Amino acid sequence: MDSGVLVLNQDYQPLSICSVQRSVKLLFLEKAELLHDDPDKRLRTVDDEYSYPSVIRLRRYIKLPYKRIVLSRRNIMKRDNSTCQYCGSRSDLTLDHVIPRSRNGGDTWENLVTACNSCNVKKGNRTPGEAGMPLKVEPYRPIHITFFQNLMSTVQDDWKPYLYM
């Protein structure tokens, strides 16, 4: 019972990750519903057997203030898994503006990517299309739940549709 359970708001937006014990309490109190269970695991009592939760959805909407992730070098590296978005290298990393600053490309989540120094120099003052260097993954603004991935060793397959993966 040491694995985590993804908790979704009533509108299916990811809220947090909780323990199996907490998710079972929410299910028994009918404050949540089970969306996915782990078919290989079961919870057993003396009299009964229950599903082992993987994803639950709250029955009532929880209004939370918008959690905005700060745009920083560290967070961009984390989003891009510390790999060059042009060649896949993991050494000598820096940040690159997809649309160069000289062409009014700003410092935004959608315009900054992780790049190795050689790819950054090779691309120069051009867009990836002009340089013939396509991006491996389009840059995006991450949601707060994706940063939970560092707490977990891997993301469960059941979670991926809800985490936009």
PyRosetta script that sets phi, psi and omega in degrees:
from pyrosetta import init, pose_from_sequence

init()
pose = pose_from_sequence("MDSGVLVLNQDYQPLSICSVQRSVKLLFLEKAELLHDDPDKRLRTVDDEYSYPSVIRLRRYIKLPYKRIVLSRRNIMKRDNSTCQYCGSRSDLTLDHVIPRSRNGGDTWENLVTACNSCNVKKGNRTPGEAGMPLKVEPYRPIHITFFQNLMSTVQDDWKPYLYM")
pose.set_psi(1, 31.5)
pose.set_omega(1, -178.6)
pose.set_phi(2, -99.2)
pose.set_psi(2, -0.7)
pose.set_omega(2, 179.2)
pose.set_phi(3, -83.2)
pose.set_psi(3, 164.1)
pose.set_omega(3, -179.4)
pose.set_phi(4, -96.1)
pose.set_psi(4, 162.7)
pose.set_omega(4, 177.9)
pose.set_phi(5, -124.9)
pose.set_psi(5, 129.4)
pose.set_omega(5, 178.3)
pose.set_phi(6, -76.7)
pose.set_psi(6, 128.4)
pose.set_omega(6, 179.9)
pose.set_phi(7, -107.1)
pose.set_psi(7, 124.2)
pose.set_omega(7, 179.0)
pose.set_phi(8, -108.1)
pose.set_psi(8, 147.6)
pose.set_omega(8, 174.2)
pose.set_phi(9, -73.6)
pose.set_psi(9, 174.5)
pose.set_omega(9, -178.3)
pose.set_phi(10, -60.2)
pose.set_psi(10, -28.8)
pose.set_omega(10, 179.7)
pose.set_phi(11, -91.9)
pose.set_psi(11, 17.2)
pose.set_omega(11, 176.5)
pose.set_phi(12, 71.0)
pose.set_psi(12, 13.6)
pose.set_omega(12, 174.8)
pose.set_phi(13, -80.8)
pose.set_psi(13, 135.2)
pose.set_omega(13, 179.3)
pose.set_phi(14, -64.9)
pose.set_psi(14, 133.4)
pose.set_omega(14, 179.2)
pose.set_phi(15, -106.7)
pose.set_psi(15, -51.8)
pose.set_omega(15, -175.3)
pose.set_phi(16, -165.9)
pose.set_psi(16, -175.9)
pose.set_omega(16, 173.7)
pose.set_phi(17, -121.5)
pose.set_psi(17, 129.8)
pose.set_omega(17, -180.0)
pose.set_phi(18, -124.9)
pose.set_psi(18, 173.7)
pose.set_omega(18, 179.3)
pose.set_phi(19, -77.2)
pose.set_psi(19, 162.8)
pose.set_omega(19, 177.6)
pose.set_phi(20, -62.8)
pose.set_psi(20, -40.6)
pose.set_omega(20, -179.9)
pose.set_phi(21, -59.2)
pose.set_psi(21, -45.7)
pose.set_omega(21, -179.8)
pose.set_phi(22, -64.1)
pose.set_psi(22, -41.0)
pose.set_omega(22, -179.2)
pose.set_phi(23, -66.4)
pose.set_psi(23, -36.4)
pose.set_omega(23, 178.2)
pose.set_phi(24, -66.0)
pose.set_psi(24, -39.7)
pose.set_omega(24, 176.5)
pose.set_phi(25, -60.8)
pose.set_psi(25, -45.3)
pose.set_omega(25, 179.7)
pose.set_phi(26, -63.0)
pose.set_psi(26, -37.2)
pose.set_omega(26, 179.1)
pose.set_phi(27, -68.7)
pose.set_psi(27, -44.8)
pose.set_omega(27, -179.3)
pose.set_phi(28, -67.9)
pose.set_psi(28, -32.1)
pose.set_omega(28, 177.3)
pose.set_phi(29, -82.4)
pose.set_psi(29, 2.1)
pose.set_omega(29, -179.7)
pose.set_phi(30, 57.8)
pose.set_psi(30, 33.8)
pose.set_omega(30, 174.6)
pose.set_phi(31, -93.3)
pose.set_psi(31, -9.7)
pose.set_omega(31, 179.8)
pose.set_phi(32, -145.8)
pose.set_psi(32, 162.4)
pose.set_omega(32, 175.5)
pose.set_phi(33, -122.9)
pose.set_psi(33, 149.1)
pose.set_omega(33, -178.8)
pose.set_phi(34, -82.2)
pose.set_psi(34, 124.6)
pose.set_omega(34, 177.4)
pose.set_phi(35, -101.3)
pose.set_psi(35, -41.6)
pose.set_omega(35, 178.8)
pose.set_phi(36, -139.1)
pose.set_psi(36, 142.7)
pose.set_omega(36, 174.8)
pose.set_phi(37, -124.6)
pose.set_psi(37, 166.5)
pose.set_omega(37, 177.1)
pose.set_phi(38, -90.9)
pose.set_psi(38, 109.9)
pose.set_omega(38, -175.2)
pose.set_phi(39, -68.1)
pose.set_psi(39, -18.9)
pose.set_omega(39, -178.7)
pose.set_phi(40, -84.9)
pose.set_psi(40, -12.9)
pose.set_omega(40, -176.7)
pose.set_phi(41, -122.8)
pose.set_psi(41, 147.7)
pose.set_omega(41, 176.8)
pose.set_phi(42, -136.8)
pose.set_psi(42, 148.6)
pose.set_omega(42, 172.7)
pose.set_phi(43, -98.0)
pose.set_psi(43, 126.5)
pose.set_omega(43, -176.3)
pose.set_phi(44, -118.9)
pose.set_psi(44, 139.1)
pose.set_omega(44, 170.5)
pose.set_phi(45, -116.8)
pose.set_psi(45, -176.5)
pose.set_omega(45, 179.6)
pose.set_phi(46, -62.8)
pose.set_psi(46, -39.4)
pose.set_omega(46, -174.5)
pose.set_phi(47, -101.8)
pose.set_psi(47, -22.4)
pose.set_omega(47, -169.0)
pose.set_phi(48, -141.4)
pose.set_psi(48, 173.6)
pose.set_omega(48, 177.9)
pose.set_phi(49, -135.0)
pose.set_psi(49, 137.0)
pose.set_omega(49, -175.5)
pose.set_phi(50, -129.2)
pose.set_psi(50, 160.1)
pose.set_omega(50, 175.9)
pose.set_phi(51, -68.4)
pose.set_psi(51, 147.9)
pose.set_omega(51, 177.1)
pose.set_phi(52, -94.2)
pose.set_psi(52, 109.0)
pose.set_omega(52, -171.6)
pose.set_phi(53, -67.8)
pose.set_psi(53, 146.3)
pose.set_omega(53, 174.8)
pose.set_phi(54, -123.2)
pose.set_psi(54, -41.4)
pose.set_omega(54, 177.4)
pose.set_phi(55, -136.4)
pose.set_psi(55, 129.2)
pose.set_omega(55, 175.4)
pose.set_phi(56, -125.6)
pose.set_psi(56, 156.9)
pose.set_omega(56, 178.6)
pose.set_phi(57, -125.5)
pose.set_psi(57, 129.9)
pose.set_omega(57, 178.5)
pose.set_phi(58, -69.2)
pose.set_psi(58, 144.1)
pose.set_omega(58, -179.7)
pose.set_phi(59, -80.1)
pose.set_psi(59, -25.0)
pose.set_omega(59, 177.5)
pose.set_phi(60, -111.2)
pose.set_psi(60, 144.8)
pose.set_omega(60, 179.6)
pose.set_phi(61, -74.0)
pose.set_psi(61, 130.5)
pose.set_omega(61, 176.8)
pose.set_phi(62, -105.6)
pose.set_psi(62, 116.9)
pose.set_omega(62, 179.7)
pose.set_phi(63, -85.3)
pose.set_psi(63, 118.4)
pose.set_omega(63, 179.5)
pose.set_phi(64, -119.2)
pose.set_psi(64, 146.4)
pose.set_omega(64, 174.3)
pose.set_phi(65, -64.8)
pose.set_psi(65, 147.0)
pose.set_omega(65, -178.7)
pose.set_phi(66, -61.8)
pose.set_psi(66, 125.4)
pose.set_omega(66, 179.4)
pose.set_phi(67, -95.7)
pose.set_psi(67, 105.3)
pose.set_omega(67, -178.8)
pose.set_phi(68, -95.4)
pose.set_psi(68, 130.2)
pose.set_omega(68, 178.2)
pose.set_phi(69, -85.2)
pose.set_psi(69, 131.1)
pose.set_omega(69, -176.5)
pose.set_phi(70, -68.9)
pose.set_psi(70, 134.0)
pose.set_omega(70, 175.7)
pose.set_phi(71, -75.5)
pose.set_psi(71, 110.4)
pose.set_omega(71, 179.1)
pose.set_phi(72, -146.1)
pose.set_psi(72, 162.3)
pose.set_omega(72, 179.3)
pose.set_phi(73, -57.5)
pose.set_psi(73, -44.8)
pose.set_omega(73, -178.9)
pose.set_phi(74, -61.3)
pose.set_psi(74, -43.1)
pose.set_omega(74, -178.7)
pose.set_phi(75, -71.4)
pose.set_psi(75, -32.2)
pose.set_omega(75, 175.4)
pose.set_phi(76, -68.3)
pose.set_psi(76, -42.0)
pose.set_omega(76, 176.9)
pose.set_phi(77, -61.4)
pose.set_psi(77, -40.2)
pose.set_omega(77, 179.2)
pose.set_phi(78, -65.3)
pose.set_psi(78, -44.8)
pose.set_omega(78, 178.6)
pose.set_phi(79, -59.5)
pose.set_psi(79, -41.4)
pose.set_omega(79, -176.8)
pose.set_phi(80, -89.4)
pose.set_psi(80, 9.1)
pose.set_omega(80, 176.6)
pose.set_phi(81, 59.5)
pose.set_psi(81, 32.0)
pose.set_omega(81, 178.9)
pose.set_phi(82, 49.8)
pose.set_psi(82, 45.1)
pose.set_omega(82, 175.8)
pose.set_phi(83, -132.4)
pose.set_psi(83, 147.9)
pose.set_omega(83, 177.0)
pose.set_phi(84, -65.0)
pose.set_psi(84, 129.6)
pose.set_omega(84, -177.7)
pose.set_phi(85, -81.0)
pose.set_psi(85, 0.0)
pose.set_omega(85, 176.4)
pose.set_phi(86, -104.7)
pose.set_psi(86, -46.4)
pose.set_omega(86, -175.3)
pose.set_phi(87, -117.4)
pose.set_psi(87, -14.3)
pose.set_omega(87, 179.2)
pose.set_phi(88, 91.2)
pose.set_psi(88, 3.1)
pose.set_omega(88, -180.0)
pose.set_phi(89, -66.5)
pose.set_psi(89, 155.0)
pose.set_omega(89, 178.9)
pose.set_phi(90, -117.0)
pose.set_psi(90, 9.1)
pose.set_omega(90, -177.3)
pose.set_phi(91, -118.2)
pose.set_psi(91, 153.5)
pose.set_omega(91, 176.1)
pose.set_phi(92, 56.1)
pose.set_psi(92, 52.3)
pose.set_omega(92, -173.3)
pose.set_phi(93, -87.2)
pose.set_psi(93, 147.8)
pose.set_omega(93, 176.6)
pose.set_phi(94, -145.1)
pose.set_psi(94, -177.1)
pose.set_omega(94, 176.6)
pose.set_phi(95, -105.1)
pose.set_psi(95, 146.7)
pose.set_omega(95, 179.6)
pose.set_phi(96, -129.8)
pose.set_psi(96, 141.2)
pose.set_omega(96, 174.0)
pose.set_phi(97, -88.4)
pose.set_psi(97, 121.7)
pose.set_omega(97, 179.3)
pose.set_phi(98, -59.8)
pose.set_psi(98, -52.5)
pose.set_omega(98, 170.3)
pose.set_phi(99, -98.3)
pose.set_psi(99, 115.9)
pose.set_omega(99, -173.5)
pose.set_phi(100, -55.8)
pose.set_psi(100, 151.4)
pose.set_omega(100, 179.9)
pose.set_phi(101, -61.5)
pose.set_psi(101, -31.6)
pose.set_omega(101, 179.3)
pose.set_phi(102, -67.0)
pose.set_psi(102, -15.8)
pose.set_omega(102, 177.2)
pose.set_phi(103, -108.9)
pose.set_psi(103, 29.0)
pose.set_omega(103, 178.1)
pose.set_phi(104, 67.5)
pose.set_psi(104, 28.3)
pose.set_omega(104, 173.5)
pose.set_phi(105, -81.8)
pose.set_psi(105, 120.9)
pose.set_omega(105, -174.6)
pose.set_phi(106, -90.3)
pose.set_psi(106, 178.4)
pose.set_omega(106, 176.0)
pose.set_phi(107, -89.0)
pose.set_psi(107, 86.0)
pose.set_omega(107, 179.6)
pose.set_phi(108, -130.7)
pose.set_psi(108, 163.2)
pose.set_omega(108, 177.5)
pose.set_phi(109, -58.0)
pose.set_psi(109, -37.3)
pose.set_omega(109, -175.2)
pose.set_phi(110, -80.8)
pose.set_psi(110, -6.7)
pose.set_omega(110, -177.1)
pose.set_phi(111, -117.4)
pose.set_psi(111, -7.1)
pose.set_omega(111, -179.2)
pose.set_phi(112, -111.2)
pose.set_psi(112, 135.8)
pose.set_omega(112, 176.7)
pose.set_phi(113, -137.1)
pose.set_psi(113, 161.2)
pose.set_omega(113, 174.0)
pose.set_phi(114, -82.3)
pose.set_psi(114, 133.8)
pose.set_omega(114, 179.5)
pose.set_phi(115, -143.8)
pose.set_psi(115, 147.5)
pose.set_omega(115, 174.1)
pose.set_phi(116, -75.1)
pose.set_psi(116, 160.5)
pose.set_omega(116, -175.2)
pose.set_phi(117, -60.9)
pose.set_psi(117, -40.8)
pose.set_omega(117, -177.9)
pose.set_phi(118, -66.6)
pose.set_psi(118, -40.0)
pose.set_omega(118, 177.3)
pose.set_phi(119, -67.5)
pose.set_psi(119, -37.0)
pose.set_omega(119, 179.7)
pose.set_phi(120, -64.0)
pose.set_psi(120, -42.8)
pose.set_omega(120, 179.1)
pose.set_phi(121, -69.0)
pose.set_psi(121, -41.8)
pose.set_omega(121, -179.5)
pose.set_phi(122, -62.2)
pose.set_psi(122, -41.4)
pose.set_omega(122, -179.8)
pose.set_phi(123, -68.5)
pose.set_psi(123, -39.6)
pose.set_omega(123, 176.4)
pose.set_phi(124, 60.8)
pose.set_psi(124, -136.1)
pose.set_omega(124, -175.3)
pose.set_phi(125, -96.7)
pose.set_psi(125, 39.7)
pose.set_omega(125, -178.3)
pose.set_phi(126, -125.4)
pose.set_psi(126, 165.1)
pose.set_omega(126, 173.3)
pose.set_phi(127, -81.3)
pose.set_psi(127, 162.2)
pose.set_omega(127, 178.8)
pose.set_phi(128, -57.3)
pose.set_psi(128, -35.5)
pose.set_omega(128, 178.7)
pose.set_phi(129, -65.8)
pose.set_psi(129, -43.1)
pose.set_omega(129, 179.3)
pose.set_phi(130, -67.0)
pose.set_psi(130, -34.4)
pose.set_omega(130, -178.7)
pose.set_phi(131, -84.1)
pose.set_psi(131, -9.0)
pose.set_omega(131, -177.0)
pose.set_phi(132, 69.1)
pose.set_psi(132, 32.7)
pose.set_omega(132, -178.1)
pose.set_phi(133, -125.5)
pose.set_psi(133, 84.3)
pose.set_omega(133, -178.5)
pose.set_phi(134, -68.1)
pose.set_psi(134, 148.2)
pose.set_omega(134, 177.7)
pose.set_phi(135, -76.4)
pose.set_psi(135, 142.2)
pose.set_omega(135, 176.4)
pose.set_phi(136, -69.8)
pose.set_psi(136, -38.7)
pose.set_omega(136, 178.4)
pose.set_phi(137, -138.4)
pose.set_psi(137, 131.9)
pose.set_omega(137, 177.3)
pose.set_phi(138, -65.2)
pose.set_psi(138, 136.2)
pose.set_omega(138, 178.5)
pose.set_phi(139, -67.6)
pose.set_psi(139, 146.6)
pose.set_omega(139, -176.7)
pose.set_phi(140, -147.8)
pose.set_psi(140, 161.1)
pose.set_omega(140, 175.2)
pose.set_phi(141, -83.6)
pose.set_psi(141, 117.2)
pose.set_omega(141, -178.6)
pose.set_phi(142, -73.6)
pose.set_psi(142, 154.1)
pose.set_omega(142, 173.0)
pose.set_phi(143, -96.8)
pose.set_psi(143, 159.9)
pose.set_omega(143, -172.1)
pose.set_phi(144, -61.3)
pose.set_psi(144, -29.5)
pose.set_omega(144, -175.8)
pose.set_phi(145, -69.1)
pose.set_psi(145, -27.5)
pose.set_omega(145, -179.1)
pose.set_phi(146, -65.9)
pose.set_psi(146, -23.3)
pose.set_omega(146, 179.1)
pose.set_phi(147, -79.3)
pose.set_psi(147, -7.3)
pose.set_omega(147, 171.4)
pose.set_phi(148, -71.6)
pose.set_psi(148, -18.5)
pose.set_omega(148, -176.7)
pose.set_phi(149, -58.1)
pose.set_psi(149, -30.7)
pose.set_omega(149, 179.7)
pose.set_phi(150, -69.5)
pose.set_psi(150, -22.8)
pose.set_omega(150, 177.0)
pose.set_phi(151, -77.2)
pose.set_psi(151, -27.8)
pose.set_omega(151, -177.7)
pose.set_phi(152, -103.7)
pose.set_psi(152, 148.2)
pose.set_omega(152, 179.0)
pose.set_phi(153, -69.0)
pose.set_psi(153, -42.8)
pose.set_omega(153, 176.8)
pose.set_phi(154, -141.8)
pose.set_psi(154, 159.8)
pose.set_omega(154, 176.7)
pose.set_phi(155, -92.6)
pose.set_psi(155, 129.7)
pose.set_omega(155, -179.9)
pose.set_phi(156, -67.0)
pose.set_psi(156, 146.4)
pose.set_omega(156, -178.3)
pose.set_phi(157, -60.4)
pose.set_psi(157, -33.7)
pose.set_omega(157, 179.1)
pose.set_phi(158, -63.3)
pose.set_psi(158, -26.5)
pose.set_omega(158, -176.1)
pose.set_phi(159, -80.7)
pose.set_psi(159, -27.3)
pose.set_omega(159, -169.8)
pose.set_phi(160, -54.4)
pose.set_psi(160, -42.1)
pose.set_omega(160, 178.6)
pose.set_phi(161, -62.4)
pose.set_psi(161, -30.1)
pose.set_omega(161, -177.2)
pose.set_phi(162, -85.9)
pose.set_psi(162, -18.2)
pose.set_omega(162, -179.9)
pose.set_phi(163, -101.4)
pose.set_psi(163, 10.2)
pose.set_omega(163, 177.4)
pose.set_phi(164, 59.9)
pose.set_psi(164, 44.1)
pose.set_omega(164, 179.7)
pose.set_phi(165, -111.1)
pose.dump_pdb("model.pdb")
